[in-house]
Amino acid sequence: MKEFENMKLETKREFIRKYVYTSAETLELLEISRPRMSKMIKDGKLNPIKKSGAISLFLLDDLLEKKKELIKLRKQFRPYDY
């Protein structure tokens, strides 16, 4: 965490813009519904890096891993979509 503290302010902002996703951006990236996302969070299958009330923030790397998993599951259980 020390590395982040020593970064320039603009570098921090750029990092957050590129790698931190809001709930709405997460829904779009994962192609899931809001109720599905809520269930995934509740079940521990999707972990926000920060949650405050109705606002959740997610790290892009975590989302990309989850997207790979969801694509694999969709191909397995919904092959007619592919």
N, C-alpha and C positions, 0 to 999 in steps of 0.2 A: 504494500500500500504506500510505502515511502516514495516509490517511483511516481505514483500519481500525484502525490503532494508536491513534488518538485517540478512537475510539468508547468509549462507556461499556460496561462488562462485560455488563450486561443486554442492551444493543443487539446486541452481538456474539453472545450466546447466542441471541437471537431470530432473527437472521440465519441462523445455522447451523441452527436447528430448521426454519426455513421453506425454505431454499434449498440445503441440503447433504443429499444422499440417500445412504443406505447401499446396499450391493449388493442386499439383500432388497427395499428400497423401489424400487430401479431395476427389478428384475425385474417387480414388480407394475405399475409405471407403464408400462413398455414392452411388457408382456404377452409376455415371451420367457422361454425356459428358461435355467437356469444355464449349461449347455454352450454355448448360443447366445451368451450374454453374454461368456463366456470367449473364444470365437472372435472376437467383435467387438472385444474389447480387444486380443487378439493381433494382429488384422489392422489395428489402428489406426482402426477405425470408431467406436469408443467410447473416450473418453479420461477415465480417472479423474483428479480433481484431486489425489488423494493415494492411494497404494497402499502397504500395509504387510502383507506376507505374504498372508493370505487376505482381508484387509479392504481394500475399495476404497470411496472416497467420490467422489460425482459432484455436479456443479453442476446445479441444476434447469434453468437456461436451456439448457444443452447437451442435457439429456435431452428437453426439449420440442421442440427442433429435430430430434433423432433420431426422436422419436415421429412427427412430421409426415412425415418421410422414410419411416419404416416403414409408415405408413398408406397412403401413395402407392404404395409397392411392393406391399403386400398387395392393394390394389385392382387393380393392374396384373397381378399374377401369380396371384392367388387371387380372381377376381371372384365366384366362387360363395359366398364368405363374406359378401358384401355385398348 
